[in-house]
Amino acid sequence: MLVALLGIIFLTGCGAFYGIFVDWWIPKPKVKAEHDMSEKKVLIWVDDFSSGGKSAILRRELTLLLQEDLSKHEAVGSVVDYEKIVQTRYQNPELAKISIQQLGQKLGAQEVLYVMIDKFTLHHEAGEGYYQAGIGGVCKVIDTETGKQQWPEGQTHRAFNVTESVTTGKGATFEEQQVRQVCRETVEKIAPNFYKHKK
């Protein structure tokens, strides 16, 4: 084995040896959080202006998955309960007229992670039974005391865009699975901005 190993080093050089035997042992550097919400009560509020259908499912899945991921990584002090969000939407039809700051104050949050969906597709142009879920939009964090944007720094918002592979299926359950999958991938684009993660 030693002879074979020396042969590999001789033929490929030290760079290849390092890449094969050493590099994978070294932990990847971690990226710092862009914004710290770890001691704040956070409202995660999702609006859907895509007119692509499935609004209620989209809002629910994206909110709950973001809450779960941020809580798991201790990136928030606490979150406003989803049931309270649903109740607030139901009891206050005028919510579209108030600011994000006022929305956060109404629900007792210190900061609002606001997510706006402006594009959502589920069906593929190939026809019935073909699906290609896609979602796009913007997000930002607003301080409820001052109304100032806390994240992203130097930008009006952070854009996100996810497009799934084409797949086939049928039925409401299958469609909900596609919605959940595209929401999971959207969370992977948004949530790591708020906690240390591998590059």
SULVEN-V117755 format. One record per residue. N is the residue number from 1. RES is the residue in one small letter. NEAR is the number of other C-alpha atoms within 8 Angstrom. Layout:
BEGIN
{{N & RES & NEAR} {N & RES & NEAR}}
END
This chain:
BEGIN
{{1 & m & 4} {2 & l & 5} {3 & v & 6} {4 & a & 7} {5 & l & 8} {6 & l & 8} {7 & g & 8} {8 & i & 10} {9 & i & 11} {10 & f & 8} {11 & l & 6} {12 & t & 9} {13 & g & 9} {14 & c & 8} {15 & g & 7} {16 & a & 9} {17 & f & 12} {18 & y & 9} {19 & g & 9} {20 & i & 8} {21 & f & 8} {22 & v & 9} {23 & d & 8} {24 & w & 8} {25 & w & 6} {26 & i & 6} {27 & p & 5} {28 & k & 6} {29 & p & 6} {30 & k & 8} {31 & v & 8} {32 & k & 7} {33 & a & 11} {34 & e & 9} {35 & h & 10} {36 & d & 10} {37 & m & 12} {38 & s & 8} {39 & e & 8} {40 & k & 11} {41 & k & 14} {42 & v & 15} {43 & l & 13} {44 & i & 13} {45 & w & 10} {46 & v & 11} {47 & d & 9} {48 & d & 11} {49 & f & 8} {50 & s & 9} {51 & s & 8} {52 & g & 9} {53 & g & 6} {54 & k & 6} {55 & s & 9} {56 & a & 6} {57 & i & 9} {58 & l & 12} {59 & r & 11} {60 & r & 8} {61 & e & 10} {62 & l & 13} {63 & t & 12} {64 & l & 9} {65 & l & 11} {66 & l & 11} {67 & q & 10} {68 & e & 8} {69 & d & 10} {70 & l & 13} {71 & s & 11} {72 & k & 7} {73 & h & 7} {74 & e & 9} {75 & a & 12} {76 & v & 14} {77 & g & 12} {78 & s & 9} {79 & v & 11} {80 & v & 13} {81 & d & 6} {82 & y & 8} {83 & e & 6} {84 & k & 9} {85 & i & 11} {86 & v & 8} {87 & q & 8} {88 & t & 8} {89 & r & 9} {90 & y & 7} {91 & q & 6} {92 & n & 7} {93 & p & 7} {94 & e & 6} {95 & l & 8} {96 & a & 6} {97 & k & 5} {98 & i & 8} {99 & s & 7} {100 & i & 11} {101 & q & 13} {102 & q & 9} {103 & l & 10} {104 & g & 14} {105 & q & 11} {106 & k & 7} {107 & l & 10} {108 & g & 8} {109 & a & 15} {110 & q & 13} {111 & e & 14} {112 & v & 16} {113 & l & 12} {114 & y & 13} {115 & v & 12} {116 & m & 11} {117 & i & 14} {118 & d & 11} {119 & k & 12} {120 & f & 13} {121 & t & 9} {122 & l & 12} {123 & h & 11} {124 & h & 10} {125 & e & 5} {126 & a & 5} {127 & g & 7} {128 & e & 5} {129 & g & 8} {130 & y & 13} {131 & y & 11} {132 & q & 13} {133 & a & 16} {134 & g & 13} {135 & i & 14} {136 & g & 12} {137 & g & 12} {138 & v & 12} {139 & c & 12} {140 & k & 14} {141 & v & 12} {142 & i & 15} {143 & d & 13} {144 & t & 15} {145 & e & 7} {146 & t & 6} {147 & g & 9} {148 & k & 7} {149 & q & 9} {150 & q & 10} {151 & w & 11} {152 & p & 13} {153 & e & 5} {154 & g & 4} {155 & q & 7} {156 & t & 6} {157 & h & 9} {158 & r & 9} {159 & a & 8} {160 & f & 11} {161 & n & 9} {162 & v & 10} {163 & t & 9} {164 & e & 8} {165 & s & 6} {166 & v & 9} {167 & t & 7} {168 & t & 7} {169 & g & 8} {170 & k & 7} {171 & g & 6} {172 & a & 6} {173 & t & 6} {174 & f & 9} {175 & e & 10} {176 & e & 9} {177 & q & 8} {178 & q & 10} {179 & v & 12} {180 & r & 10} {181 & q & 8} {182 & v & 14} {183 & c & 12} {184 & r & 10} {185 & e & 9} {186 & t & 13} {187 & v & 12} {188 & e & 8} {189 & k & 9} {190 & i & 8} {191 & a & 11} {192 & p & 10} {193 & n & 10} {194 & f & 12} {195 & y & 15} {196 & k & 10} {197 & h & 9} {198 & k & 7} {199 & k & 6}}
END
